[in-house]
Amino acid sequence: MVFPHQLFLELDSLPMFTVLRKFTIPLTLLLEAIILGKQYSLSIILSVLAIVLGAFIAAGSDLTFNWEGYVFVFLNDIFTAANGVYTKQKMDPKELGKYGVLFYNACFMLIPTVIISVSTGDFQQATEFSHWKNVLFIVQFLLSCLLGFLLMYSTALCSYYNSALTTAVVGAIKNVSVAYIGMLVGGDYIFSLLNFIGLNICMAGGLRYSFLTLSSQSKPKQPVDEESLPLDLKS
């Protein structure tokens, strides 16, 4: 099983890893059109492409090529997009609903998680961990579990009230926001004009998408002209 940090090690390039992960967004758009039958305007599509283009420009000064790493990251993108779209589909009240999706997702992952942790030795290391009696560690561990649950719940709510594509775009905007904060805090950001321009294009595409989505949701529905309805549909 390949995890995100292992994908980064395969690529050995954080900028290229960031670029390739952005392909989750157009893949989500494509799968929503195929599976859910959604149709997006040209403006929405262009804003999504702007996010991907900005990521390419931001990583333009550090392009690497590694077949194994590329394959693993693209597979991760496909599975992430498929997970978001099918989660949105199953959140229909006629299906599992948002709470049902969270519950069954946790149940289905319980057995694979135990098997993987035992086979890799993580389970034994956890049972032999020396700080299980440390109150401070226990509090921090429980807070970590709580925040993990809140993250999953927030992601599910975002997909439920919006779309899988919106959830993917919000994740991209969050990553760019972290990059902006890293320019001011931490002191480890190395300024590059190409990288800075790419980040701004990414953020502009994300903000444009958010504006189009919010404006479309705030538009009042057109009243139905009862005179044009058939007799059996009039109130």
trRosetta pair geometry for C-beta under 8 A, 3 or more apart (Angstrom, degrees):
i j d omega theta_ij theta_ji phi_ij phi_ji
1 116 6.0 -21 17 -123 146 136
2 6 5.1 -132 -158 87 74 129
2 7 6.1 87 158 -61 113 84
2 10 8.0 -6 -152 -24 128 140
2 72 5.3 -102 150 -156 166 122
2 76 7.3 -101 100 -68 113 110
3 6 4.9 91 55 8 71 106
3 7 7.3 -129 100 -10 37 87
4 7 5.5 -51 -151 29 36 115
4 8 6.8 36 152 -19 66 100
4 76 7.1 118 -95 -154 72 153
5 8 5.6 -47 -154 32 39 114
5 9 6.7 41 147 -19 65 102
6 9 5.4 -50 -150 35 39 113
6 10 6.5 44 150 -24 66 100
6 72 7.8 -90 111 160 93 153
7 10 5.6 -50 -151 31 34 114
7 11 6.6 23 154 -10 65 106
7 17 6.6 126 122 -135 96 112
7 69 6.6 112 -170 -153 64 78
7 72 5.1 -160 -115 118 91 118
7 73 5.1 117 -172 -80 126 80
7 76 6.1 -33 -84 -22 156 154
8 11 5.9 -61 -149 43 33 104
8 12 7.8 108 156 -66 57 24
8 14 6.6 20 -152 -97 113 65
8 17 4.9 13 -110 -105 77 162
9 12 6.7 25 -171 -70 35 66
10 66 6.4 176 150 123 77 139
10 68 5.5 -117 -169 111 120 98
10 69 3.6 168 124 -95 98 86
10 72 5.7 65 60 39 165 143
10 73 7.8 -161 76 -36 123 94
11 16 5.4 -155 177 89 130 113
11 17 4.9 165 64 -68 154 91
11 20 7.5 -159 -97 19 151 142
11 64 6.7 127 178 82 78 125
11 66 5.6 -179 -123 47 48 133
11 69 3.7 148 -73 176 64 146
11 70 7.5 101 -99 -57 98 54
11 73 6.7 30 -55 -40 128 135
12 64 6.8 -93 80 128 88 169
12 66 7.0 104 27 -37 97 155
12 69 7.4 -111 8 -74 71 158
13 16 4.1 42 101 23 122 111
13 17 6.3 167 91 -18 63 85
13 59 7.8 92 149 -159 114 117
13 62 5.8 174 -159 146 115 107
13 64 4.4 170 -32 20 151 132
14 17 5.5 -55 -145 36 32 116
14 18 6.4 35 156 -22 66 104
15 18 5.7 -56 -152 34 32 112
15 19 6.5 32 152 -19 66 104
15 58 6.6 -156 -148 120 104 84
15 59 3.4 152 159 -121 108 94
15 61 7.7 -84 -170 63 179 71
15 62 4.4 106 40 72 142 122
15 195 7.6 -94 -113 -111 128 108
16 19 5.4 -49 -146 35 38 114
16 20 6.2 32 158 -15 69 106
16 59 5.5 138 -72 -177 48 144
16 62 6.8 -123 -33 114 88 89
16 63 6.6 105 -83 -133 113 44
16 64 5.4 -105 -20 42 156 88
17 20 6.1 -58 -145 40 27 105
17 21 6.3 28 156 -21 63 109
17 69 8.0 -78 -88 173 85 119
17 73 6.6 -150 -135 -108 66 143
18 21 5.9 -58 -147 35 28 110
18 22 6.9 37 152 -30 61 101
18 55 6.0 -150 128 -155 90 107
18 58 7.3 -60 102 96 133 126
18 59 6.4 175 66 -63 103 126
18 175 7.1 168 -143 159 107 141
19 22 5.8 -54 -163 20 33 115
19 52 8.0 78 -162 -161 73 66
19 55 4.5 151 -115 144 64 106
19 56 5.7 89 -139 -85 123 50
19 58 7.5 -176 -75 67 94 94
19 59 4.6 -86 -43 19 125 151
20 23 5.9 -33 -171 5 47 115
20 70 6.7 -148 -116 -131 149 66
20 73 4.3 47 126 132 138 141
20 74 6.7 -83 -174 -63 113 67
20 77 6.9 -119 155 -47 77 131
21 24 6.1 -13 174 -9 58 113
21 73 6.6 -89 -66 -169 66 109
21 76 7.5 -37 -110 102 80 119
21 77 6.6 -173 -135 -85 40 98
22 25 5.9 -27 179 10 64 113
22 51 6.2 -164 -164 134 120 95
22 52 5.1 160 131 -109 122 66
22 55 4.2 -165 -15 -9 160 169
22 172 6.2 74 -122 -117 86 123
22 202 7.9 -99 -115 -124 142 115
23 26 6.1 -50 -156 43 56 100
23 27 5.9 57 148 -20 76 111
23 52 6.8 70 -86 -122 55 119
23 74 6.9 -20 83 -119 148 72
23 77 4.7 7 88 -153 98 159
24 27 5.7 -67 -147 45 29 113
24 28 6.1 35 155 -27 67 107
24 77 4.5 -136 -73 -146 71 82
24 80 4.9 -34 -128 91 126 127
24 81 5.3 -172 -158 -59 70 92
24 168 5.5 -154 122 -147 102 124
25 28 5.8 -53 -149 30 27 112
25 29 6.7 28 153 -18 61 103
25 48 5.5 -172 143 -156 115 98
25 51 5.9 -11 73 88 170 139
25 52 6.7 -150 63 -58 121 97
25 165 7.1 77 -158 -151 70 76
25 168 4.8 166 -101 135 68 125
25 169 6.1 84 -128 -77 119 68
25 172 6.2 -6 -63 -39 133 143
26 29 5.3 -49 -148 35 40 116
26 30 6.3 41 153 -20 68 103
26 48 5.8 129 -82 149 74 123
26 49 7.2 59 -83 -83 120 63
26 52 6.2 -5 -26 -50 119 145
27 30 5.6 -52 -148 36 33 112
27 31 6.2 29 156 -15 66 107
27 77 5.7 121 11 149 155 101
27 78 6.2 -119 -171 -101 152 52
27 81 3.9 -107 113 -60 107 167
28 31 5.9 -57 -143 40 29 107
28 32 6.2 32 157 -21 64 106
28 80 8.0 -58 -66 114 104 83
28 81 4.3 -140 -71 -137 67 94
28 84 5.6 -15 -123 77 118 137
28 85 6.4 180 -147 -53 71 100
28 164 5.3 -145 -166 122 116 103
28 165 4.9 160 122 -94 116 66
28 168 4.7 -179 8 -15 163 157
29 32 6.0 -56 -149 35 27 111
29 33 6.6 25 153 -18 61 106
29 40 6.4 -50 -155 4 107 153
29 44 8.0 165 -128 135 127 106
29 45 7.1 127 179 -111 153 74
29 48 5.8 21 -45 -142 151 171
29 165 5.3 69 -81 -111 69 127
30 33 5.8 -58 -155 35 31 110
30 34 6.4 19 154 -12 67 110
30 81 7.8 21 54 170 90 147
31 34 5.7 -58 -141 43 35 106
31 35 5.4 5 171 4 74 116
31 36 7.9 60 131 4 65 93
31 81 5.3 140 6 148 142 109
31 82 6.2 -148 -136 -92 161 56
31 85 4.4 -112 122 -44 120 163
31 164 7.8 -49 85 90 111 145
32 35 6.6 -59 -117 52 22 89
32 36 4.8 -30 -161 39 63 120
32 38 4.5 -21 147 36 102 129
32 85 5.6 -147 -73 -118 67 111
32 88 7.6 2 -109 67 100 153
32 163 6.6 43 -126 179 151 121
32 164 6.1 -174 -75 53 116 111
32 165 5.8 -63 -13 -38 154 110
33 36 7.5 -18 -57 59 10 78
33 37 7.2 29 -167 -135 38 16
33 38 5.6 -88 -87 66 49 72
33 39 6.8 78 -122 -89 92 46
33 40 7.3 -83 -75 3 107 96
35 85 5.4 97 58 155 143 130
35 86 7.4 -69 163 -75 160 67
35 89 6.6 -77 142 -63 118 138
36 85 6.5 -137 -24 -164 113 98
36 88 6.8 -25 -78 103 145 122
36 89 6.2 -143 -86 -82 97 96
38 163 7.2 79 -112 -138 165 141
40 44 4.2 -105 178 82 112 138
40 45 5.7 133 108 -51 118 84
40 165 7.7 -54 -79 83 142 177
41 44 4.9 103 57 4 75 100
41 45 7.2 -140 99 -2 43 88
41 212 7.3 -137 58 -178 126 134
42 45 5.6 -56 -148 39 36 113
42 46 6.1 36 154 -20 69 107
43 46 5.8 -54 -145 37 29 110
43 47 6.5 30 155 -20 63 105
43 208 7.6 -129 171 159 93 109
43 212 5.4 176 119 -112 120 148
44 47 5.9 -57 -151 34 30 110
44 48 6.6 31 152 -18 64 105
44 209 6.5 76 -141 -128 67 82
44 212 5.7 -159 -80 114 77 149
44 213 7.7 88 -111 -65 109 79
45 48 5.8 -55 -153 35 32 112
45 49 6.4 30 151 -16 66 106
46 49 5.6 -53 -146 39 34 111
46 50 6.4 43 151 -28 64 102
47 50 5.4 -47 -149 28 34 117
47 51 7.0 40 150 -23 61 96
47 205 4.8 145 -172 -164 63 73
47 206 7.5 141 170 -70 104 17
47 208 4.2 -154 -116 97 120 110
47 209 4.1 167 131 -64 139 81
47 212 6.6 -158 -13 10 154 138
48 51 5.8 -49 -160 26 35 112
48 52 7.0 27 148 -10 65 104
48 165 7.6 -53 -94 -168 130 116
48 169 7.3 -91 -104 -89 80 114
48 205 7.0 141 -79 174 9 119
48 209 6.6 84 -62 -90 64 131
49 52 5.7 -55 -151 40 39 109
49 53 6.0 40 151 -21 70 108
49 205 7.5 -141 73 -135 43 137
50 53 5.5 -53 -140 40 31 113
50 54 6.1 36 157 -23 64 105
50 201 5.9 -136 178 170 88 89
50 202 7.6 169 133 -104 77 29
50 204 6.5 -85 153 92 137 91
50 205 3.0 -180 95 -91 107 119
50 208 6.9 41 52 42 152 138
51 54 5.9 -55 -150 34 26 112
51 55 6.7 27 152 -19 61 104
51 169 6.9 -135 -64 -129 164 85
51 172 5.5 41 -168 146 135 156
51 201 7.9 176 -102 127 26 79
51 202 5.3 62 -142 -141 61 67
51 205 4.0 -148 -53 102 67 140
51 206 5.8 84 -95 -56 114 78
51 209 7.5 -13 -40 -21 124 137
52 55 5.7 -54 -153 33 33 112
52 56 6.6 35 149 -20 65 103
53 56 5.6 -53 -152 34 34 113
53 57 6.4 31 152 -17 67 105
53 201 6.1 -81 99 143 93 139
53 205 7.6 138 45 -55 94 148
54 57 5.7 -54 -146 38 33 110
54 58 6.2 36 154 -23 66 107
54 198 4.8 130 -178 -173 62 62
54 199 6.7 119 171 -87 113 8
54 200 7.2 -146 -140 71 124 42
54 201 3.2 -171 -96 91 104 96
54 202 3.4 -162 109 -51 141 67
54 203 7.5 -164 178 7 165 53
54 204 7.4 158 -74 41 144 90
54 205 6.0 -149 -7 4 131 126
55 58 5.6 -52 -145 35 31 114
55 59 6.5 10 161 -1 64 110
55 198 6.5 108 -99 174 10 115
55 202 5.8 83 -54 -89 69 121
56 59 6.3 -73 -150 48 26 95
56 60 6.5 56 147 -65 63 87
56 198 7.1 -151 72 -133 42 124
57 60 5.3 -20 -153 -25 36 122
57 194 6.2 -141 168 -179 77 81
57 197 5.9 -79 144 100 132 97
57 198 3.4 -176 91 -91 89 98
57 201 6.1 62 42 31 140 143
58 194 7.1 152 -123 133 26 74
58 195 4.8 58 -155 -143 69 58
58 197 7.7 -162 -80 74 64 60
58 198 2.8 -153 -52 103 69 139
58 199 5.4 91 -101 -48 127 66
58 201 8.0 -149 -41 46 95 102
58 202 6.8 -14 -29 -25 136 127
59 62 5.7 -82 -167 62 70 87
59 63 6.7 103 137 -78 91 66
59 195 7.7 67 -66 -107 31 83
59 198 7.1 -168 -2 162 53 171
60 63 6.7 -11 -153 -43 34 106
60 194 5.0 -103 61 168 115 135
60 195 8.0 -152 37 -69 82 58
60 198 7.0 175 -3 -59 102 138
61 192 5.7 -111 19 -178 158 151
61 194 5.2 136 -34 67 109 141
61 195 6.6 -65 22 -47 122 93
65 70 7.4 -11 -157 -40 61 131
66 69 3.9 42 95 23 118 116
66 70 6.2 161 81 -18 61 86
67 70 5.8 -61 -146 37 26 110
67 71 6.3 25 160 -20 65 108
68 71 6.0 -56 -149 34 28 110
68 72 6.5 23 157 -15 64 108
69 72 6.0 -60 -149 38 30 108
69 73 6.2 23 159 -15 67 110
70 73 6.0 -61 -146 40 28 106
70 74 6.1 25 159 -17 66 110
71 74 6.0 -58 -146 39 27 108
71 75 6.3 28 155 -18 63 107
72 75 5.8 -55 -149 37 30 112
72 76 6.4 33 151 -21 63 106
73 76 5.4 -51 -150 35 34 116
73 77 6.5 40 149 -23 65 101
74 77 5.4 -47 -149 31 36 115
74 78 6.5 37 152 -20 65 102
75 78 5.7 -51 -148 34 34 112
75 79 6.3 27 156 -13 66 107
76 79 6.0 -57 -144 41 29 106
76 80 6.1 31 156 -21 65 110
77 80 5.8 -58 -145 37 27 111
77 81 6.3 24 158 -16 64 108
78 81 6.0 -58 -149 38 27 108
78 82 6.2 23 155 -16 64 110
79 82 5.7 -54 -141 41 31 110
79 83 6.1 37 156 -24 65 106
80 83 5.7 -52 -147 33 28 113
80 84 6.6 26 155 -17 62 106
80 168 7.9 114 137 -108 109 109
81 84 5.9 -57 -152 36 30 110
81 85 6.3 22 156 -14 66 109
81 164 7.6 100 -159 146 57 129
81 168 7.3 19 -105 -87 74 146
82 85 5.9 -58 -143 40 30 106
82 86 6.0 19 164 -8 68 112
83 86 6.4 -61 -139 45 23 101
83 87 6.0 29 159 -24 62 112
84 87 5.7 -56 -145 35 25 114
84 88 6.5 27 155 -19 62 105
84 159 6.4 -154 -161 -109 81 133
84 164 3.6 125 145 -157 103 115
84 165 8.0 131 133 -51 136 35
84 167 6.0 -166 -145 73 125 130
84 168 6.3 10 -130 -52 177 103
85 88 5.7 -53 -153 34 31 112
85 89 6.5 32 149 -20 64 105
85 164 4.9 -116 -78 30 51 170
86 89 5.3 -48 -146 34 39 116
86 90 6.2 30 157 -12 69 106
87 90 6.1 -61 -144 43 29 102
87 91 6.4 37 153 -33 63 106
87 101 5.7 96 -153 -168 83 143
87 105 8.0 16 -112 -73 109 137
87 156 7.2 -111 167 -118 127 78
87 159 5.9 20 108 135 112 163
87 164 6.9 125 61 -95 95 113
88 91 5.7 -53 -150 22 30 117
88 159 5.0 -122 -83 173 87 108
88 160 7.6 -171 -125 -84 67 39
88 163 6.4 32 -128 -155 152 53
88 164 4.5 -104 -28 -43 136 102
89 92 6.7 -28 175 -13 42 108
89 95 7.0 84 137 -31 64 169
90 95 4.6 -139 -154 137 51 144
90 96 4.8 14 165 23 99 113
90 100 7.6 -120 150 97 102 107
90 101 5.4 128 104 -92 112 109
91 95 6.9 30 37 68 10 120
91 96 7.0 -47 -94 70 33 85
91 97 6.4 32 -158 -163 53 19
91 98 5.0 34 -143 -75 106 67
91 101 5.6 -39 -82 -25 78 144
91 156 7.3 163 -100 -170 132 88
91 159 6.6 151 -14 114 158 103
91 160 5.0 -133 169 -105 149 85
92 95 4.4 79 62 7 89 105
92 97 7.7 -73 90 -75 30 45
93 97 5.7 40 -118 -89 50 90
95 100 7.6 -163 120 81 73 140
96 100 3.3 -148 172 105 87 128
96 101 5.1 121 101 -57 129 68
96 104 6.4 -82 -148 12 147 136
97 100 4.5 90 57 10 83 109
97 101 7.0 -145 91 -11 41 86
98 101 5.8 -51 -149 30 32 112
98 102 6.7 29 155 -15 63 105
98 156 5.2 125 -163 154 101 115
98 157 6.9 64 -163 -85 152 53
98 160 4.7 -17 -83 -84 129 144
99 102 5.8 -53 -150 37 35 110
99 103 6.2 34 153 -19 67 109
100 103 5.7 -57 -143 38 31 111
100 104 6.0 17 166 -7 68 110
101 104 6.5 -61 -139 44 23 98
101 105 5.9 28 160 -23 61 114
101 156 6.3 166 86 -136 123 125
102 105 5.9 -58 -144 36 24 114
102 106 6.5 22 159 -17 61 107
102 152 6.4 119 -129 137 105 115
102 153 6.7 23 -107 -95 150 70
102 156 5.7 -48 -64 -65 106 166
103 106 6.1 -62 -157 35 27 107
103 107 6.4 21 152 -16 65 110
104 107 5.3 -52 -141 39 38 113
104 108 5.9 37 160 -20 70 107
105 108 6.1 -55 -142 38 25 107
105 109 6.4 14 160 -10 61 114
106 109 6.1 -68 -147 42 26 104
106 110 6.7 47 153 -50 62 95
107 110 5.8 -37 -157 -3 32 118
108 111 7.7 -60 -176 28 34 96
108 112 7.8 14 145 6 64 112
109 112 5.8 -64 -153 50 50 106
109 113 5.5 54 152 -29 80 111
110 113 6.0 -64 -151 35 23 112
110 114 6.6 20 156 -17 62 107
111 114 5.9 -55 -148 35 32 109
111 115 6.3 30 156 -18 66 107
112 115 5.6 -57 -145 38 33 112
112 116 6.1 28 160 -16 69 108
113 116 6.0 -57 -144 39 27 106
113 117 6.1 24 159 -17 64 112
114 117 5.9 -59 -142 40 26 108
114 118 6.2 24 159 -17 64 109
114 123 7.2 53 -155 -85 61 139
115 118 6.1 -60 -148 37 26 107
115 119 6.2 17 159 -14 64 113
116 119 5.9 -60 -141 41 28 107
116 120 6.0 12 165 -6 66 114
116 122 7.8 9 123 32 75 126
117 120 6.3 -63 -138 45 24 100
117 122 4.3 -86 -151 73 77 108
117 123 4.2 98 133 -51 101 92
117 126 7.4 -11 -179 1 126 134
118 121 7.9 39 178 -67 26 23
118 122 7.9 -69 -47 53 20 74
118 123 4.7 -12 -83 17 57 143
118 124 7.7 86 -135 -29 55 85
121 124 5.4 -51 -162 39 63 112
121 125 6.1 64 142 -22 81 104
122 125 5.6 -58 -149 40 35 112
122 126 6.2 38 153 -24 68 105
123 126 5.7 -54 -150 33 30 113
123 127 6.6 26 154 -16 64 105
124 127 5.9 -55 -148 37 33 108
124 128 6.3 13 158 -3 66 113
125 128 6.0 -68 -143 49 29 99
125 129 6.7 58 150 -60 63 85
126 129 5.6 -22 -156 -20 34 118
129 132 5.7 108 89 -41 96 95
131 134 4.2 -31 -168 13 84 128
131 137 4.4 81 148 -9 119 173
132 137 7.5 -95 -95 96 21 130
132 138 7.4 69 -166 -76 46 98
134 137 3.9 60 88 13 113 114
134 138 6.6 172 88 -15 58 83
135 138 5.6 -55 -148 35 32 113
135 139 6.4 33 155 -20 66 104
136 139 5.9 -53 -150 34 31 110
136 140 6.4 25 155 -13 64 109
137 140 5.8 -60 -147 42 31 108
137 141 6.0 35 153 -24 67 108
138 141 5.6 -53 -144 36 29 114
138 142 6.3 26 157 -16 64 106
139 142 6.0 -57 -149 38 28 107
139 143 6.3 29 153 -18 64 108
140 143 5.6 -53 -145 38 32 113
140 144 6.4 38 152 -24 64 103
141 144 5.6 -52 -152 32 30 114
141 145 6.7 31 150 -18 63 103
142 145 5.6 -50 -150 35 36 113
142 146 6.3 38 151 -20 66 105
143 146 5.5 -52 -146 37 33 114
143 147 6.2 31 156 -17 66 106
144 147 5.9 -55 -144 39 29 107
144 148 6.3 35 153 -23 63 106
145 148 5.6 -54 -150 34 30 115
145 149 6.6 31 152 -18 64 103
146 149 5.8 -55 -153 35 32 110
146 150 6.4 30 151 -17 66 106
147 150 5.5 -50 -144 38 36 113
147 151 6.3 43 153 -25 65 102
148 151 5.7 -51 -150 31 31 114
148 152 6.7 27 154 -13 63 104
149 152 5.9 -57 -151 39 33 108
149 153 6.1 30 153 -18 68 110
150 153 5.6 -55 -141 41 31 111
150 154 6.0 34 158 -22 66 106
151 154 5.9 -53 -144 36 26 109
151 155 6.4 28 155 -19 62 107
152 155 5.7 -55 -148 36 30 112
152 156 6.3 30 153 -19 65 106
153 156 5.7 -54 -148 37 31 111
153 157 6.3 32 153 -19 65 106
154 157 5.7 -53 -146 37 32 112
154 158 6.3 36 153 -23 65 104
155 158 5.7 -52 -149 33 30 113
155 159 6.6 25 154 -13 64 105
155 167 6.0 77 -159 -152 76 127
156 159 5.9 -58 -150 40 32 107
156 160 6.0 34 152 -25 66 110
157 160 5.4 -54 -142 35 31 114
157 161 6.2 8 167 -1 68 109
158 161 6.7 -65 -140 47 22 92
158 162 5.7 -26 175 29 62 118
158 166 6.5 -145 165 107 96 103
158 167 4.7 123 112 -95 119 92
158 170 6.3 -94 -166 30 150 158
159 162 6.7 -75 -121 62 18 79
159 163 6.8 -13 -147 159 58 15
159 164 5.4 29 -132 -85 106 59
159 166 7.7 169 -101 64 46 94
159 167 4.9 -17 -70 -40 82 142
162 166 3.8 -70 140 61 134 155
162 167 6.9 155 78 -42 118 75
162 213 7.0 27 -149 180 115 136
163 166 4.7 104 53 2 77 100
163 167 7.2 -136 97 -3 46 85
164 167 5.6 -52 -153 34 37 115
164 168 6.5 37 150 -19 67 104
165 168 5.7 -55 -151 36 34 111
165 169 6.3 31 153 -17 67 106
166 169 5.7 -55 -145 38 32 110
166 170 6.2 36 154 -23 66 105
166 209 7.9 178 -114 147 66 114
166 213 6.0 110 -104 -137 116 161
167 170 5.8 -52 -146 34 29 113
167 171 6.6 33 153 -20 61 104
168 171 5.7 -54 -155 32 32 114
168 172 6.7 32 149 -18 64 103
169 172 5.5 -52 -152 34 37 113
169 173 6.4 37 151 -19 68 103
169 206 5.7 160 178 -131 94 82
169 209 5.1 -108 -163 109 156 153
169 210 7.4 -172 127 -59 129 78
170 173 5.7 -51 -147 36 34 111
170 174 6.4 40 151 -25 64 103
171 174 5.5 -51 -150 31 32 116
171 175 6.7 32 153 -19 63 102
172 175 5.8 -53 -153 32 34 111
172 176 6.6 30 152 -15 66 104
172 202 6.8 -131 160 -176 107 107
172 206 5.9 -159 98 -90 104 124
173 176 5.8 -56 -149 39 34 109
173 177 6.2 39 151 -24 66 106
173 203 6.8 91 -133 -125 77 64
173 206 3.9 155 -82 174 100 151
173 207 7.5 118 -119 -55 126 61
173 210 7.4 35 -66 -44 159 127
174 177 5.6 -54 -149 34 31 114
174 178 6.6 35 151 -22 64 101
175 178 5.6 -49 -153 31 33 114
175 179 6.7 36 147 -20 63 101
176 179 5.4 -49 -154 32 38 115
176 180 6.6 42 147 -20 66 99
176 199 5.7 149 -149 -159 99 84
176 202 4.9 -175 -92 111 140 123
176 203 4.9 -170 139 -71 148 86
176 206 6.8 -169 29 4 144 150
177 180 5.5 -48 -152 32 36 113
177 181 6.5 35 150 -17 66 102
177 203 7.8 113 -64 -108 64 111
178 181 5.7 -53 -149 37 34 111
178 182 6.2 39 150 -24 65 106
179 182 5.4 -53 -149 34 32 116
179 183 7.0 43 150 -29 61 94
179 189 7.8 113 -170 -115 68 129
179 199 5.6 -136 108 -127 141 133
180 183 5.8 -45 -162 17 36 114
180 184 7.5 11 151 -1 62 104
180 199 7.1 156 -65 163 80 135
180 203 7.7 55 -50 -76 129 145
181 184 6.1 -71 -161 45 39 99
181 185 5.6 -20 164 31 80 113
182 185 6.6 -73 -113 64 28 73
182 186 5.4 -30 -146 38 68 140
182 188 7.2 -56 -174 64 102 84
182 189 4.9 127 133 -62 92 120
183 189 4.8 -90 -102 81 50 167
183 191 7.5 71 -136 -87 102 88
186 189 6.9 87 81 -19 110 88
191 195 7.6 -166 -168 63 39 118
191 196 6.6 12 -159 -49 81 123
192 195 3.9 73 71 11 106 111
192 196 6.5 -180 82 -13 52 84
193 196 5.7 -56 -144 37 29 111
193 197 6.3 30 157 -19 65 105
194 197 6.0 -54 -147 36 28 109
194 198 6.4 29 154 -18 62 109
195 198 5.7 -57 -150 37 30 113
195 199 6.4 32 154 -20 65 105
196 199 5.8 -52 -149 34 31 112
196 200 6.6 29 153 -17 63 106
197 200 5.8 -58 -152 37 32 111
197 201 6.5 31 152 -19 66 104
198 201 5.7 -54 -148 35 33 110
198 202 6.4 37 152 -21 65 104
199 202 5.5 -52 -150 34 33 115
199 203 6.3 28 154 -15 66 106
200 203 5.8 -53 -145 40 32 109
200 204 6.1 35 154 -21 65 107
201 204 5.6 -53 -144 37 31 113
201 205 6.3 32 155 -19 64 105
202 205 6.0 -59 -153 36 27 109
202 206 6.4 22 153 -15 63 109
203 206 5.6 -56 -147 39 32 112
203 207 6.1 29 157 -17 68 107
204 207 5.9 -55 -142 40 29 107
204 208 6.1 32 156 -22 63 108
205 208 5.7 -55 -145 36 28 113
205 209 6.4 31 154 -20 63 104
206 209 5.7 -52 -149 34 31 112
206 210 6.4 31 153 -18 65 105
207 210 5.6 -51 -148 36 34 113
207 211 6.3 37 153 -21 66 104
208 211 5.7 -52 -147 35 31 112
208 212 6.4 28 155 -16 64 106
209 212 5.9 -58 -149 38 29 108
209 213 6.2 28 155 -19 65 110
210 213 5.8 -58 -146 38 29 111
210 214 6.1 22 160 -14 66 110
211 214 6.1 -59 -143 41 26 105
211 215 6.0 22 160 -17 64 113
212 215 6.0 -58 -141 40 26 109
212 216 6.3 25 160 -19 62 109
213 216 6.1 -60 -150 35 26 108
213 217 6.5 19 155 -15 63 109
214 217 5.8 -60 -149 39 32 108
214 218 6.2 23 157 -17 68 112
215 218 5.9 -59 -141 39 31 107
215 219 6.9 48 155 -41 61 94
216 219 6.0 -36 -156 4 33 116
224 228 8.0 -127 176 57 74 103
224 229 6.9 44 158 -54 114 121
225 228 4.5 55 95 9 107 109
225 229 7.4 177 98 -23 59 83
226 229 5.3 -47 -154 19 47 118
226 234 5.3 86 -172 -127 105 92
226 235 6.8 -72 -121 19 137 88
229 233 4.4 -113 174 86 120 112
229 234 5.3 153 88 -69 121 74
230 233 5.1 78 61 12 82 104
230 234 7.6 -137 94 -23 42 84
231 234 6.0 -45 -152 11 35 114
